[in-house]
Amino acid sequence: MKNRTMERSNSADYNNDDNEYNPFENREVSKPLKYRDGIFHLVAAFISRGLITLPLAIHKAGLLCSFVFVSFLWICYPYIIHCLMVTKHRVEKDSKVPYLSYPKLVYIAFQTGPMFFKSIAKYVRLVTIVFYLFYHVVKCLTVTTDICLIVAKIYGLEYKDDKALMSLYKFLLLVPIILMTYFIKTLRGVNFAAYIAVICHTICLFTLFVIIYFIGYETLSLKNIIWIGSFADVLELVVLSTYSLEPLGLFIAVERNLDQPELFYGFTGLLSTANFGILVILIFLSILGSIVPHDAKNDDELKG
């Protein structure tokens, strides 16, 4: 492990006086990420089941509603993350700490506030940990539920026919995930987790390409466009779009491991560039989902 010496940014927000503590210069990373690698990680994390199910949801919600919501989401979302990361950098500088996780950031932020916030700092930290854990458990449950439904269909079972058996499938699939997460944390086998992530992303990409391939046999027409969908369909799009925000937990990790963390920030920084790439993918899926004909009989089977 060796210290990295960072190039000073021209931005006034990240320039440091000679006597001012610079968290970037005091971090220790064995294998720092390059700028392009950071973009790849953030965009790749977005390629998931949530992305694959978006075209149908966009078609049903309507092109106009989808365009407004997706644009609003991917303008506000990067801005909020940017504000969070800038605040984290400011707290690290004031606290003279090279790196802060989400729970530690919340704890220190409350500790430096008014007396009331100081008194509840440790509880808020616990709430942050529980929320973050709950967020990942729900994601695991969602994925295992989908796998269970696929396995059940292979064996000709229906969820309504044998709920106890489906619950057993979920349990048997979820336990290995929890155990693997525990051992990865204990053994610090991050590289092992990275290999699994690459396999999962490859499967998702392959699935997306297969969908696009079969779409080529369909009759594409502007007549298939639904401009404004029902409230329930728009709500379904909101849920699926929020579910597709998989890179949420990666931002702080990528910023920590960059060889030049100051390049993460700014209008042309890594965060903005990666989210622009994701926005382009979403626009493509919006157009694709709107002009492709959908069979109403199969909608229930294609729902995410």
NUZADREN-940163 format. One line per 4 residues: number of its first residue (from 1); their letters; for each residue x, y, z of N, C-alpha, C. Coordinates in steps of 0.001 Angstrom, whole numbers. Example, Ala and Ser with C-alpha at 12.3 -4.5 7.8 and 13.67 -1.06 7.14 Angstrom:
residues 2
1) AS) 13190:-5690:7800:12300:-4500:7800:13200:-3300:7800 | 12850:-2250:7080:13670:-1060:7140:12900:30:7870
***
This chain:
residues 304
1) MKNR) 846:-1195:0:0:0:0:878:1240:0 | 576:2184:-864:1385:3391:-891:500:4596:-1106 | 944:5723:-600:171:6948:-742:185:7417:-2180 | -948:7995:-2594:-1037:8549:-3928:-913:10055:-3830
5) TMER) -149:10656:-4722:-43:12110:-4781:-924:12598:-5911 | -1935:13377:-5556:-2923:13805:-6533:-2521:15109:-7210 | -2910:15231:-8481:-2724:16496:-9168:-3801:17454:-8692 | -3410:18683:-8415:-4363:19659:-7927:-5315:20079:-9038
9) SNSA) -6594:20150:-8677:-7590:20585:-9646:-7561:22088:-9778 | -7942:22586:-10975:-8002:24027:-11185:-9228:24639:-10534 | -10177:23779:-10155:-11396:24284:-9545:-11110:24795:-8141 | -11763:25913:-7802:-11538:26518:-6486:-12047:25630:-5366
13) DYNN) -13034:24761:-5683:-13619:23920:-4642:-12641:22865:-4147 | -11685:22473:-4998:-10821:21374:-4633:-9364:21785:-4495 | -9068:23086:-4661:-7727:23571:-4365:-7548:23662:-2864 | -6383:23314:-2380:-6134:23327:-950:-4967:24250:-652
17) DDNE) -5089:25005:426:-3969:25813:879:-2865:24883:1369 | -1661:25452:1519:-522:24628:1924:-750:23955:3272 | -1464:24646:4176:-1677:24111:5519:-3021:23411:5666 | -3787:23302:4574:-5109:22698:4652:-5027:21202:4366
21) YNPF) -5768:20417:5136:-5755:18963:4979:-6436:18574:3663 | -5802:17705:2907:-6359:17224:1645:-6601:15720:1740 | -7871:15285:1825:-8155:13847:1952:-7612:13037:780 | -7630:13628:-421:-7189:12899:-1606:-5734:12452:-1496
25) ENRE) -4895:13289:-896:-3467:12998:-823:-3113:12031:301 | -4080:11727:1158:-3798:10873:2313:-4493:9517:2229 | -5050:9212:1081:-5684:7911:906:-4662:6890:435 | -4892:5647:847:-4016:4550:450:-4833:3518:-320
29) VSKP) -4496:3329:-1581:-5191:2369:-2438:-4150:1541:-3173 | -4277:229:-3095:-3269:-642:-3715:-3353:-614:-5236 | -4598:-641:-5762:-4789:-634:-7216:-5817:434:-7584 | -5388:1676:-7735:-6327:2757:-8043:-6966:2596:-9418
33) LKYR) -8200:3102:-9536:-8951:3025:-10784:-8581:4174:-11709 | -8568:3894:-12999:-8430:4942:-13996:-9801:5574:-14243 | -9793:6736:-14880:-11032:7470:-15171:-11993:6606:-15984 | -11486:5976:-17047:-12350:5177:-17926:-12886:3940:-17198
37) DGIF) -12081:3381:-16282:-12539:2220:-15521:-13684:2594:-14588 | -13596:3790:-13989:-14669:4255:-13119:-15975:4421:-13872 | -15908:4989:-15089:-17109:5138:-15917:-17688:3770:-16257 | -16811:2830:-16602:-17268:1479:-16951:-18005:835:-15780
41) HLVA) -17478:960:-14576:-18105:346:-13400:-19496:926:-13147 | -19643:2248:-13263:-20931:2882:-12987:-21964:2526:-14052 | -21558:2540:-15323:-22494:2204:-16401:-22836:718:-16363 | -21838:-129:-16101:-22075:-1573:-16045:-23016:-1934:-14905
45) AFIS) -22925:-1229:-13786:-23810:-1505:-12648:-25258:-1196:-12986 | -25462:-285:-13948:-26824:70:-14347:-27446:-1005:-15227 | -26600:-1803:-15912:-27103:-2841:-16813:-27544:-4025:-15970 | -28826:-4115:-15727:-29355:-5140:-14835:-30763:-5487:-15280
49) RGLI) -31424:-6273:-14459:-32789:-6665:-14767:-33708:-5454:-14859 | -33457:-4431:-14048:-34279:-3227:-14105:-34222:-2572:-15466 | -33044:-2596:-16102:-32888:-2011:-17432:-33651:-2811:-18476 | -33599:-4140:-18384:-34229:-5005:-19379:-35749:-4861:-19357
53) TLPL) -36335:-4610:-18202:-37792:-4519:-18092:-38329:-3129:-18404 | -37453:-2157:-18644:-37916:-791:-18880:-38684:-587:-20189 | -38297:-1210:-21336:-39021:-923:-22581:-40523:-1128:-22496 | -40969:-2256:-21908:-42403:-2504:-21786:-43059:-1479:-20873
57) AIHK) -42393:-1156:-19757:-42945:-166:-18827:-43054:1203:-19492 | -42061:1563:-20302:-42079:2846:-21013:-43202:2868:-22040 | -43395:1754:-22745:-44468:1662:-23743:-45835:1875:-23096 | -46062:1247:-21956:-47361:1335:-21292:-47584:2686:-20633
61) AGLL) -46516:3298:-20112:-46659:4598:-19446:-46859:5729:-20447 | -46444:5520:-21695:-46590:6562:-22703:-45277:7291:-22940 | -45028:7627:-24199:-43753:8243:-24566:-43563:9591:-23891 | -44617:10404:-23841:-44503:11742:-23256:-44224:11659:-21758
65) CSFV) -45011:10846:-21052:-44811:10686:-19604:-43430:10096:-19313 | -43018:9132:-20123:-41720:8492:-19915:-40585:9479:-20126 | -40694:10295:-21188:-39640:11264:-21482:-39498:12272:-20348 | -40638:12783:-19855:-40607:13779:-18779:-40022:13174:-17510
69) FVSF) -40494:11979:-17141:-40039:11380:-15888:-38575:10966:-15952 | -38182:10281:-17038:-36798:9809:-17155:-35829:10984:-17186 | -36193:12055:-17920:-35331:13243:-17979:-35203:13880:-16601 | -36335:14002:-15900:-36324:14591:-14558:-35478:13754:-13607
73) LWIC) -35646:12420:-13687:-34922:11521:-12783:-33420:11606:-12998 | -32998:11587:-14266:-31565:11534:-14544:-30920:12905:-14674 | -31675:13953:-14339:-31078:15274:-14126:-30942:15522:-12626 | -32005:15216:-11887:-31988:15432:-10430:-31102:14413:-9719
77) YPYI) -31142:13166:-10156:-30404:12095:-9484:-28897:12358:-9461 | -28261:12663:-10609:-26818:12972:-10551:-26509:14221:-9734 | -27418:15216:-9789:-27180:16447:-9028:-27189:16169:-7529 | -28150:15350:-7079:-28235:15013:-5652:-26999:14224:-5219
81) IHCL) -26583:13251:-6047:-25381:12477:-5734:-24157:13379:-5702 | -24091:14330:-6643:-22963:15269:-6684:-22912:16100:-5396 | -24075:16595:-4956:-24123:17372:-3705:-23680:16521:-2523 | -24106:15257:-2507:-23716:14351:-1428:-22206:14142:-1403
85) MVTK) -21606:13917:-2575:-20173:13653:-2639:-19351:14897:-2307 | -19825:16076:-2734:-19125:17321:-2389:-19177:17548:-883 | -20354:17285:-283:-20488:17409:1170:-19567:16425:1885 | -19488:15207:1367:-18596:14198:1959:-17144:14678:1930
89) HRVE) -16742:15253:808:-15369:15753:687:-15106:16883:1684 | -16103:17755:1861:-15960:18866:2803:-15838:18359:4240 | -16653:17365:4603:-16608:16790:5952:-15282:16067:6176 | -14800:15346:5158:-13501:14669:5275:-12381:15679:5500
93) KDSK) -12451:16798:4801:-11421:17829:4933:-11468:18465:6322 | -12671:18789:6802:-12808:19423:8118:-12442:18465:9247 | -12763:17172:9052:-12501:16176:10098:-11107:15574:9999 | -10380:15945:8929:-9031:15403:8691:-9048:13875:8625
97) VPYL) -10019:13360:7859:-10161:11921:7647:-10045:11660:6144 | -9208:10699:5720:-9019:10481:4282:-10232:9913:3564 | -11068:9153:4297:-12204:8499:3638:-13314:8257:4651 | -14563:8515:4233:-15726:8284:5083:-16751:7439:4337
101) SYPK) -17304:6437:5020:-18413:5672:4466:-19702:6447:4714 | -20823:5964:4150:-22103:6647:4342:-22475:6773:5826 | -22438:5672:6609:-22807:5792:8031:-21905:6752:8805 | -20588:6685:8566:-19668:7583:9270:-19892:9031:8861
105) LVYI) -20198:9240:7582:-20467:10591:7092:-21678:11187:7791 | -22750:10393:7895:-23961:10868:8569:-23675:11153:10039 | -22920:10260:10683:-22614:10424:12107:-21829:11706:12367 | -20768:11938:11601:-19941:13137:11802:-20718:14400:11464
109) AFQT) -21544:14338:10409:-22340:15505:10029:-23292:15905:11154 | -23923:14918:11797:-24829:15220:12907:-24050:15673:14136 | -22860:15119:14341:-22046:15502:15498:-21603:16959:15435 | -21446:17481:14235:-20997:18872:14082:-22156:19853:14017
113) GPMF) -23381:19359:14172:-24550:20226:14106:-24974:20738:15470 | -26193:21282:15560:-26722:21772:16841:-26831:20652:17873 | -27114:21026:19115:-27123:20073:20223:-28108:18932:19994 | -29288:19264:19455:-30292:18222:19230:-29772:17160:18267
117) FKSI) -29114:17593:17187:-28582:16649:16205:-27442:15823:16794 | -26642:16433:17681:-25568:15683:18329:-26123:14544:19178 | -27259:14795:19821:-27831:13794:20724:-28385:12579:19984 | -28748:12756:18727:-29326:11633:17975:-28367:11101:16911
121) AKYV) -27111:11550:16940:-26148:11173:15896:-25963:9661:15809 | -25792:9001:16962:-25528:7557:16926:-26744:6766:16449 | -27955:7291:16742:-29169:6612:16289:-29350:6768:14781 | -29031:7958:14275:-29143:8197:12834:-28149:7327:12073
125) RLVT) -26974:7136:12660:-25988:6249:12029:-26531:4832:11933 | -27184:4364:13000:-27771:3030:12994:-28884:2933:11952 | -29708:3980:11866:-30789:4008:10874:-30217:3929:9461 | -29118:4629:9221:-28473:4602:7907:-27990:3201:7561
129) IVFY) -27375:2522:8530:-26890:1156:8300:-28054:215:8002 | -29138:327:8793:-30307:-535:8607:-30946:-280:7242 | -31064:997:6866:-31658:1333:5570:-30827:757:4426 | -29509:907:4529:-28624:410:3473:-28705:-1110:3378
133) LFYH) -28757:-1786:4542:-28887:-3240:4564:-30230:-3665:3981 | -31304:-2961:4380:-32649:-3270:3891:-32717:-3107:2374 | -32068:-2065:1870:-32050:-1794:427:-31460:-2972:-339 | -30349:-3524:151:-29697:-4634:-539:-30459:-5943:-349
137) VVKC) -31067:-6144:821:-31842:-7359:1052:-33055:-7396:126 | -33727:-6254:-35:-34887:-6182:-930:-34474:-6504:-2365 | -33319:-5995:-2781:-32822:-6302:-4125:-32579:-7800:-4277 | -31976:-8420:-3255:-31727:-9864:-3303:-33037:-10645:-3355
141) LTVT) -34021:-10218:-2564:-35320:-10889:-2548:-36007:-10782:-3901 | -35903:-9608:-4527:-36524:-9409:-5836:-35922:-10349:-6871 | -34601:-10433:-6863:-33918:-11305:-7832:-34247:-12770:-7574 | -34223:-13190:-6313:-34511:-14596:-5998:-35958:-14948:-6334
145) TDIC) -36873:-13995:-6163:-38267:-14238:-6530:-38389:-14503:-8025 | -37696:-13711:-8827:-37723:-13904:-10279:-37159:-15268:-10661 | -36042:-15647:-10022:-35432:-16945:-10321:-36389:-18074:-9940 | -37068:-17918:-8809:-38024:-18940:-8357:-39155:-19120:-9363
149) LIVA) -39665:-18006:-9871:-40759:-18077:-10843:-40306:-18780:-12118 | -39067:-18520:-12534:-38537:-19176:-13735:-38381:-20677:-13494 | -37814:-21047:-12331:-37646:-22464:-11991:-39002:-23155:-11911 | -39986:-22482:-11320:-41322:-23061:-11186:-41954:-23300:-12557
153) KIYG) -41762:-22356:-13487:-42328:-22525:-14827:-41677:-23690:-15562 | -40376:-23877:-15323:-39677:-24997:-15964:-40292:-26324:-15529 | -40674:-26416:-14248:-41266:-27647:-13722:-42790:-27649:-13811 | -43356:-26659:-14502:-44798:-26617:-14714:-45595:-26241:-13489
157) LEYK) -44994:-25497:-12570:-45689:-25090:-11358:-46192:-23659:-11489 | -47199:-23331:-10736:-47705:-21964:-10671:-47603:-21485:-9230 | -47340:-20199:-9077:-47162:-19642:-7735:-48415:-19851:-6887 | -49576:-19683:-7502:-50823:-19794:-6731:-51125:-21243:-6349
161) DDKA) -50520:-22198:-7079:-50797:-23606:-6800:-50061:-24112:-5563 | -48851:-23668:-5359:-48046:-24175:-4244:-47175:-23053:-3691 | -47762:-22200:-2863:-47028:-21062:-2311:-45937:-21518:-1351 | -46185:-22620:-627:-45180:-23114:322:-43918:-23547:-417
165) LMSL) -44092:-24218:-1557:-42938:-24660:-2339:-42168:-23463:-2892 | -42891:-22439:-3342:-42240:-21239:-3853:-41453:-20543:-2750 | -42019:-20508:-1543:-41310:-19897:-413:-40039:-20679:-90 | -40107:-22004:-232:-38922:-22835:-6:-37847:-22533:-1048
169) YKFL) -38267:-22360:-2303:-37317:-21983:-3363:-36613:-20676:-3008 | -37400:-19700:-2568:-36831:-18390:-2227:-35805:-18525:-1105 | -36178:-19316:-94:-35277:-19489:1046:-33975:-20155:612 | -34077:-21219:-180:-32888:-21957:-607:-31986:-21118:-1505
173) LLVP) -32573:-20196:-2255:-31773:-19343:-3132:-31177:-18158:-2387 | -31890:-17672:-1366:-31431:-16482:-649:-30305:-16808:328 | -30370:-17991:959:-29348:-18359:1946:-27937:-18352:1353 | -27700:-18960:173:-26333:-18889:-390:-25868:-17461:-652
177) IILM) -26794:-16590:-1064:-26416:-15194:-1318:-25959:-14525:-25 | -26701:-14753:1067:-26341:-14157:2354:-25003:-14715:2841 | -24825:-16040:2732:-23564:-16656:3159:-22392:-16158:2322 | -22611:-16031:1010:-21543:-15556:136:-21165:-14120:493
181) TYFI) -22179:-13297:787:-21912:-11914:1187:-21098:-11867:2473 | -21431:-12754:3419:-20708:-12789:4692:-19250:-13186:4477 | -19031:-14254:3684:-17659:-14729:3473:-16837:-13742:2658 | -17483:-13063:1713:-16766:-12047:940:-16298:-10936:1861
185) KTLR) -17170:-10539:2804:-16795:-9475:3742:-15697:-9961:4687 | -15811:-11233:5131:-14837:-11768:6074:-13475:-11984:5420 | -13492:-12588:4240:-12244:-12909:3555:-11749:-11769:2680 | -12578:-10722:2585:-12243:-9576:1737:-11946:-10024:300
189) GVNF) -12767:-10982:-149:-12589:-11465:-1521:-13320:-10588:-2511 | -12922:-9344:-2599:-13595:-8398:-3479:-13405:-8798:-4943 | -12229:-9318:-5273:-11980:-9742:-6647:-12936:-10858:-7059 | -13233:-11752:-6110:-14181:-12834:-6383:-15559:-12266:-6700
193) AAYI) -15971:-11258:-5924:-17265:-10618:-6166:-17275:-9914:-7519 | -16145:-9331:-7897:-16059:-8635:-9183:-16252:-9610:-10340 | -15697:-10818:-10222:-15861:-11814:-11280:-17334:-12203:-11430 | -18017:-12369:-10298:-19441:-12703:-10339:-20229:-11577:-11003
197) AVIC) -19881:-10326:-10674:-20571:-9176:-11256:-20392:-9142:-12771 | -19186:-9445:-13246:-18928:-9458:-14693:-19795:-10511:-15379 | -19921:-11688:-14759:-20754:-12755:-15327:-22215:-12312:-15403 | -22715:-11706:-14323:-24110:-11250:-14286:-24364:-10168:-15327
201) HTIC) -23445:-9213:-15448:-23607:-8142:-16433:-23559:-8695:-17854 | -22722:-9694:-18091:-22645:-10312:-19416:-23963:-10983:-19776 | -24569:-11679:-18799:-25861:-12330:-19028:-26934:-11292:-19343 | -26951:-10180:-18592:-27938:-9118:-18826:-27758:-8494:-20207
205) LFTL) -26505:-8246:-20596:-26232:-7684:-21924:-26675:-8647:-23023 | -26373:-9932:-22849:-26772:-10935:-23832:-28291:-10969:-23968 | -28993:-10922:-22823:-30455:-10917:-22841:-30989:-9704:-23582 | -30390:-8546:-23337:-30826:-7315:-24002:-30612:-7406:-25512
209) FVII) -29480:-7963:-25936:-29204:-8107:-27365:-30170:-9100:-28014 | -30535:-10159:-27284:-31503:-11125:-27804:-32854:-10453:-28013 | -33254:-9620:-27040:-34522:-8896:-27159:-34505:-7988:-28380 | -33418:-7241:-28552:-33300:-6332:-29695:-33293:-7124:-31003
213) YFIG) -32665:-8302:-31012:-32616:-9139:-32219:-34019:-9563:-32646 | -34821:-10033:-31691:-36167:-10473:-32034:-37080:-9296:-32370 | -36768:-8126:-31813:-37538:-6934:-32156:-37391:-6629:-33647 | -36236:-7002:-34225:-35998:-6763:-35647:-37006:-7459:-36540
217) YETL) -37658:-8525:-36040:-38654:-9237:-36821:-40041:-8614:-36687 | -40174:-7686:-35759:-41466:-7046:-35551:-41659:-5910:-36553 | -42911:-5535:-36729:-43233:-4405:-37594:-43196:-3138:-36761 | -42150:-2335:-36970:-42005:-1103:-36214:-42850:-15:-36853
221) SLKN) -43604:688:-36049:-44481:1729:-36579:-44727:2782:-35517 | -44841:4033:-35990:-45154:5123:-35064:-46581:5008:-34545 | -47403:4184:-35208:-48787:4010:-34756:-48848:3275:-33419 | -47786:2583:-33077:-47771:1833:-31815:-47513:2719:-30603
225) IIWI) -47184:3976:-30839:-46813:4866:-29737:-48030:5217:-28886 | -47889:5052:-27590:-48860:5560:-26608:-48230:6794:-25991 | -48871:7927:-26132:-48260:9180:-25680:-48399:9378:-24182 | -49597:9118:-23640:-49832:9293:-22200:-50550:8055:-21681
229) GSFA) -49922:7354:-20751:-50514:6151:-20195:-51349:6436:-18956 | -51870:5376:-18359:-52674:5520:-17146:-51772:5800:-15946 | -52388:6229:-14853:-51627:6538:-13643:-50920:5294:-13113 | -51601:4138:-13172:-51004:2890:-12679:-49775:2508:-13501
233) DVLE) -49849:2717:-14820:-48706:2382:-15677:-47531:3329:-15437 | -47835:4610:-15222:-46772:5575:-14911:-46123:5219:-13579 | -46944:4801:-12608:-46417:4404:-11301:-45513:3180:-11428 | -45887:2249:-12299:-45043:1067:-12534:-43694:1476:-13121
237) LVVL) -43702:2462:-14022:-42452:2970:-14597:-41582:3610:-13522 | -42221:4351:-12609:-41477:4992:-11517:-40779:3938:-10662 | -41505:2869:-10332:-40938:1805:-9494:-39774:1116:-10204 | -39970:768:-11478:-38914:74:-12222:-37699:964:-12444
241) STYS) -37936:2255:-12698:-36816:3178:-12908:-36019:3338:-11622 | -36727:3435:-10501:-36044:3548:-9213:-35267:2271:-8903 | -35864:1135:-9262:-35195:-150:-9037:-33928:-271:-9879 | -33924:423:-11022:-32763:331:-11914:-31604:1213:-11474
245) LEPL) -31783:1982:-10386:-30700:2846:-9900:-29689:2026:-9094 | -29167:990:-9722:-28263:70:-9040:-26931:698:-8627 | -26404:1690:-9374:-25074:2200:-9011:-25033:3016:-7726 | -26170:3131:-7011:-26231:3986:-5824:-25093:3708:-4853
249) GLFI) -24849:2430:-4559:-23815:2100:-3586:-22404:2131:-4140 | -22272:2340:-5460:-20947:2302:-6076:-20260:3662:-6125 | -21031:4736:-6055:-20462:6071:-6242:-19330:6344:-5258 | -19599:6083:-3980:-18615:6399:-2949:-17394:5485:-3069
253) AVER) -17611:4228:-3512:-16486:3298:-3676:-15609:3689:-4863 | -16245:4095:-5969:-15477:4509:-7152:-14681:5767:-6854 | -15315:6731:-6170:-14616:7976:-5834:-13418:7701:-4933 | -13576:6764:-4030:-12486:6452:-3098:-11295:5834:-3823
257) NLDQ) -11554:5003:-4836:-10490:4232:-5468:-9935:4857:-6743 | -10416:6035:-7130:-9885:6691:-8323:-8445:7142:-8102 | -7644:7080:-9154:-6272:7558:-9025:-6229:9081:-8908 | -7282:9751:-9422:-7426:11199:-9264:-8872:11490:-8860
261) PELF) -9201:11393:-7571:-10591:11552:-7128:-11211:12890:-7496 | -10395:13939:-7679:-10963:15240:-8030:-11639:15206:-9398 | -11283:14222:-10247:-11916:14097:-11559:-13327:13530:-11464 | -13717:13088:-10282:-15074:12569:-10081:-16100:13688:-10128
265) YGFT) -15686:14903:-9766:-16604:16021:-9578:-16635:16922:-10807 | -17590:17856:-10796:-17650:18867:-11841:-18597:18508:-12971 | -18854:19485:-13830:-19802:19321:-14935:-19337:18255:-15922 | -18035:18165:-16137:-17483:17161:-17052:-16778:16040:-16292
269) GLLS) -17093:15897:-15010:-16460:14873:-14192:-16976:13481:-14493 | -16420:12511:-13789:-16774:11115:-14015:-18253:10861:-13745 | -18792:11447:-12687:-20196:11244:-12333:-21113:11726:-13447 | -20882:12942:-13949:-21719:13508:-15007:-21579:12719:-16303
273) TANF) -20361:12317:-16637:-20123:11575:-17876:-20808:10214:-17849 | -20685:9491:-16729:-21307:8173:-16610:-22821:8274:-16683 | -23397:9269:-16010:-24846:9420:-16025:-25355:9882:-17384 | -24540:10620:-18134:-24929:10983:-19497:-25020:9730:-20364
277) GILV) -24060:8814:-20202:-24111:7553:-20938:-25348:6745:-20585 | -25701:6722:-19299:-26903:6005:-18862:-28149:6663:-19434 | -28176:8001:-19484:-29318:8730:-20037:-29501:8407:-21517 | -28403:8286:-22262:-28479:7917:-23681:-29101:6528:-23831
281) ILIF) -28703:5590:-22964:-29279:4243:-22996:-30776:4299:-22717 | -31179:5111:-21748:-32595:5229:-21403:-33402:5834:-22545 | -32850:6843:-23222:-33545:7451:-24361:-33733:6418:-25473 | -32684:5624:-25720:-32777:4565:-26729:-33872:3568:-26369
285) LSIL) -33926:3161:-25099:-34949:2210:-24663:-36341:2827:-24715 | -36447:4136:-24459:-37740:4817:-24530:-38296:4764:-25946 | -37437:5065:-26919:-37866:5027:-28321:-38195:3596:-28733 | -37331:2660:-28328:-37520:1254:-28672:-38818:715:-28083
289) GSIV) -39052:1024:-26808:-40252:530:-26156:-41526:1139:-26690 | -41432:2315:-27318:-42622:3011:-27804:-43049:2556:-29188 | -42094:2232:-30070:-42442:1912:-31455:-42614:420:-31698 | -42243:-408:-30716:-42380:-1859:-30881:-43785:-2281:-30479
293) PHDA) -44477:-3077:-31313:-45810:-3548:-30937:-45737:-4533:-29781 | -46731:-4478:-28911:-46782:-5379:-27756:-48089:-6149:-27787 | -47996:-7424:-27483:-49179:-8273:-27406:-49742:-8182:-26000 | -50968:-7708:-25877:-51574:-7520:-24553:-51666:-8832:-23791
297) KNDD) -51792:-9968:-24536:-51913:-11264:-23862:-50639:-11630:-23118 | -49494:-11139:-23616:-48214:-11518:-23015:-47676:-10482:-22053 | -48424:-9398:-21843:-47917:-8322:-20994:-47641:-8794:-19577 | -48547:-9636:-19051:-48374:-10085:-17667:-47116:-10933:-17516
301) ELKG) -46755:-11685:-18573:-45567:-12523:-18495:-44290:-11711:-18646 | -44396:-10523:-19277:-43215:-9709:-19521:-42990:-8664:-18450 | -43907:-8551:-17513:-43770:-7527:-16475:-42542:-7786:-15627 | -41926:-6694:-15171:-40767:-6836:-14287:-41220:-6982:-12864
***
